[in-house]
Amino acid sequence: MPNNYPSLPNHWRNIQPDTVYQTRDARRVSFSRKQVRFGWRQDPRGKHIRAIETGDVFPAGHQGLVPSELAGCERKTKVLGQGGNRRYHGYFAEDGTLHFPGIASTH
């Protein structure tokens, strides 16, 4: 599949709200303004961006995306080490883009 979208940046300062980005494996993701602000404040090392770039993983011992238990959300980020207690939740839009609206949790 050709890259029709900009590549997912590796830092929150380079992410524009409501812009669709493409990961290395051609998945589409987007972020609300609220989510970008969360990233700026809570994820200075970009671990959650790397987890999104990694994609779906097994829940135990891996950094990436895992199923979300929140109603209306389908995936959440999971990072290891510092910052690992925070999760960003997202849902799939009708066009298949994984959108992160700015929902964060500590589980």
Beta strands, then each sheet from edge to edge (+ up, - down):
strand 1: 21-22
strand 2: 28-31
strand 3: 64-67
strand 4: 75-78
strand 5: 87-92
strand 6: 98-105
sheet 1: 1+ 2- 6- 5+ 4- 3+
end
